[in-house]
Amino acid sequence: MKMINIGFGNVVSAGRIIAVVSPDSAPVKRIIQEAKERTVLIDATYGRRTRAVIVMDSDHVVLSALQPETVAARAAEKAEGEEKD
């Protein structure tokens, strides 16, 4: 199981990520609000501005202070490492 650092020592399973998106659009804000209401929202920003929203296959939504491009690049690195093994 490959893990991806999403900032401040927090990690998520690379194989369980469905999407990494920016929190700026109204539909993503709605996803965040619904996840909060269902108590499946995980805030890993440590009080900083949310820059990436990670949607997991377990229906959890994770907020990160890293840019979506950074999280996606880390996920791509992990995927390349799996292919080489």
RAGIHU-V853450 format. One record per run of one state. SS is the DSSP state (helix for helix, strand for strand, loop for the rest). FROM is the first residue (numbers start at 0). TO is the last residue. If there is no record, write none. Layout:
((SS	FROM	TO) (SS	FROM	TO))
This chain:
((loop	0	1) (strand	2	6) (loop	7	8) (strand	9	12) (helix	13	15) (strand	16	20) (loop	21	24) (helix	25	36) (loop	37	39) (strand	40	43) (loop	44	50) (strand	51	55) (loop	56	59) (strand	60	63) (loop	64	66) (helix	67	83) (loop	84	84))
